[in-house]
Amino acid sequence: MEHLGLVIIVTQKYGSDFSKKLESGINALKERKIIINVEEKLKPDNWAWYCFLDNKNNLIGDLNSIIKHYLSGVISDFIMEYMRASILEELLKRDYSYFNKSERGLILRLTLHKLSHKENKNKYLYDRNEVLCKLVEHFQMNHYINLEGFFNFRLKNQMAELKNNIELTIDDFLAEQEYQDYINLLKYFVNLQEPKIDEIHIIIDDTGSFQLKDNNLKLLDYEQTEGLGLNFYNAQIEKADILISSLIKFVPQNVIMHKNLYRFYPKAVEAILNIFGDRVTVCKDCQLCLKQNIIF
């Protein structure tokens, strides 16, 4: 018996995962009264699925084009949701083996987060549309597709982008490691010093300008404090540098962070918490904030 609109899908590496995705996609199509039958064949070196339209379908038009259209959607989702993650993992193992397994796992998760629909919806949809268009183009001349071969030869832009994203993530990862090492050094330095002041209040106004005051709310002179070269604060580099270096200079026994500090200097807040630990108190609408209304 001749099959209606036959499409053959083959893979060497993604057998069980694609089988689940194909089953899920076909079940979703059944809800739309579109029935695709599948014959799964497992060979020593690959998996193959023979997909064809059930003769119970009441579809009008080119049946070959119809089944290819629906299966292209299933395949594009699989490439975006699973194959890219698997390829990234392989690239990390092959080209970045000097990172240990735990580090590679973290780099993989960070890279996938950058590529995810949730993190960048427009870019994700653009990439999926590119994959879908390439599939439609492929199926115009073929009724057979090898998943690995298709990605390697038809989606070279996608492969280049995956490699680029890994490199960008690794740059961020190494910068974060360097940052953490430096913060640990500052923490060690602070712990060796005797406190020079009992308490420092960090007060921020609505423009991001800050003042440092002692426990008697007397303004402290921090303008002459030399920066520590903390160049990881993006837009507010200079002010955050002064803030951190001032705290290091005074070595306070207690640090009280008032409203708006996290809003303007999230990385500085993280650094202060890491360096001074349990010496830090985070203010939540204290009397000082209410009294001064955070206006200088």
N, C-alpha and C positions, 0 to 999 in steps of 0.2 A: 504493500500500500504506500502510495506517495505521500510524503509529509507536506503539510501546508506551511510554506514560509520557513524553511529549515535554516537555523543558525547553529554553528558549532563553536563552542568556547573551550579553550584549552589552557591549562596552566601546569607548570612544574612544581611551584612552591606554595601556592595559595589554595590548595584543594579544599580542605575542610572549612576554611574561613569563607571562601567564595561560595561554597555549597550552601552555607547558612544564609549568606546574603541573597543568593539567587532564590532560595526557598521563600525568604521573607518578601522579596520583591514580587514574586509570582503570586503569593497569597494576597498582597495588597492589590494586585491587578484583578484578582478574582472578585474582589469587592466591587470593582467597576465592570463586572460581567465580561472580563477579558480572560480567557482561559488559555494558558500556555502549558503544554506538556513537556516534560523533561525526561530524557533517558541519560542517566549518569553512568559513565564507563571509567573504571579505574584500571590503568595500565601500569607496568613497572616503573615507567619514567614520567608519567603525567596523568592528570585527571582530564576528562573530557565530558562536556554536557551537550547533548543533541536536543535543541529546543525547537519546538514547532507548535503552530496554532492548532488548537482542538477544533474538529469539524463542527462542534456545537456552536462555535462563535458565529454571530450574525454580522460579520464585518464586510464592508464594501470597499473595494479598491485593491491596490497592489499589496497582496498579503506579505510578500517578502519585505516591502518597505515598512509595513505596519509592525511586524515583529521586531525588525531591526530598530525601529524607533523606540519601542518600549524597553528592549534589552539594553539599548544605549544608555538609558536613564539608570538602570540597575548597575551597569558596569561603571559608569562615571561616579556614582555614589561610592562604590566599592574602592575605586582608585583614590578618591578624596579621603575617605574615612579610614581605610586600612592600608592600602598599598604604599601610600606616601610614608606612613609611620614605619612600615617594615623596611622600606628602602633607606630611610634616614638611619635606622638602627644598623643596617648593614654598612652604610657609609662610615658611621662612627667606629664600628669594629675594625673596618679595613684601613681607614686613613688616620684614625686618632686612637690607636691602641695604647698610646702612652698614658691616656687617662684610665683610671681603674673602672671597674664595672659600675660602681655606685656613681661616680662622676659622669660616666657616659649616660647613665639612666637619667640623671638630673638634666644634662644638656639636651637629651632627647625630649624630655617633658617640657622644658622651656621653649625649645624650637617648635614643638607641636602647638604649644599655647599661642605662639606668634602667628601660626598658620591657621588657627582654628576659626570657625564661623563666629564664635562668641567674641573673640578678640578683634577680628577685622572682617566684618560681614561682607562688605563690598568687595574686598580682595578675594575672599573665599568664593563668592559667587562668580567673580570674574574668572578665576582659575577653573571652577567647575564648568562654566560655559565653554571655556577653551577646550577642556577635555571632551565635552559633549560634541562640540563641532568637529573635533578630530575623529571621534568615533563615527559620526554621521558620514564624514568624508571617506573613512575606511570602508564602511559598509556599502557605499555606493558601488564599489568594485569587488567586494568580497562577501561571502557568507560565513567565513571562518575567521576567528581571532585568537591569537596567542597573547595572553595578558602581559607576560614579561616582555615579549618582543614589541608589542604595541607601545608600552611605556618607554622602552629604550630607544626606539627608532622614530616614533611619532610624537613623543612628548619630551623632546630634548630641552625645550624651554623650561618645562616643569623640573626636569632633573637639574638643570643649571641653577634654578631658583632654590631647590632643596639644598644644594651644596653651599650656595651663598648664605642661606639662612643659618646653616650649621656654623659657618665661619663667623657670622655676626654674633650668634649666641655664645660661641667660645670666647670671642673678644670680651663680651659682657661678663662671662663667667670668670675669666682671668682677672678682669678689672675688679670684680667683686671680691675675689680671693685676696688681691693686693690690698683692697680697702679694709677687709677684715683683719689682715695681718697688721696693718697700720693702726687700726682701732685697738687691737690687742696690745700693741706696743704702748699706746697712750694710756690704756687702762693700767698696764704694769707700772708705768711712770707715776701715775696718780696715786696708786696704792703704796708706793715707796715714800711719798711725800707726807709730811705733817700738814694738816689743814692750816691755811693761812687766814681763813675767814670762816665764821660759823655758818653763815647762810647767805645764799644768793637767790634773789628773785629775778626771773627773766620775764619782762613785761613787753608785750608786742602790741602796737597800735594797728589800725585797720589798713595802713599803708605798708606794713611789714617792717617798719623801723622798730628797733628794740632798745630797752634800757635795762641795765643791770643795777639792782639795788641790794643793800645789805639787809640784815634783820631789823634795823631801825628805819628801813626804807630810805636810807641815804643813797644818793646816786653815786655809783662807783665809776672811777675813771678807767676806761678800757681803750681809749682812742689810740694810745701809744703802743698797745700790744702788737707785737709782730705776728703775722699770720703763720700758720703751720703748713701752708701749701695743700690744704684739703680741697682738691680740684674736682670734687664729685657732686657739687651742689647745683649744677645747671645754672638757671637764671639768676640765682641769688648767691653766687659763689663768694663774692667779696665779703658781704655781710655775715654769711654763715661762717666763713673762715675766722672773722674777728670774734664772733660769738664763741666758737669752740676754743680758740686760742686764749680768749679771756678767761674762760672757766679753768683751763689748764694752768694759767698764770696764778689765779687766786686759790686753786685747790680747795674749794669749799667743802665743809663737812656735810652740808645739805644744799640741794638744788631744788628750787620750786619753779616749775614751768607753768606759766599762766596762759590764758586763752589766746588763741590765734597762732601760737608757735608752730603747731603741726601744720596748720593751713599754709603758712609761708615757707617753713623749713622742715619738711617731713624727714629728709635725710639727716639733718642736724639733730632732730629729736631722737632718731634711731641711734646716732652716734653718742649722744649724751647718755641715753639709757644704757648703752653698752659700756661706756667708759666709767660712769659713776655708779651704776648698778642700784643698790638699795638706798643710796643717798638721795635719789631723785623722788620727788613728789609731783604728781600731775594735778594741777589745780582744776576744780570744777566749779566755776562761778563763786569764787571765794569773796569775802568782804572787800578785799583790796581791789579786785576787778570791778565789783559792783560800785564801790565808792568812787574809783577813778574813771569808771566807764571806759577804760583802755584808751583814754585821750591824753596826750602829753601837753 
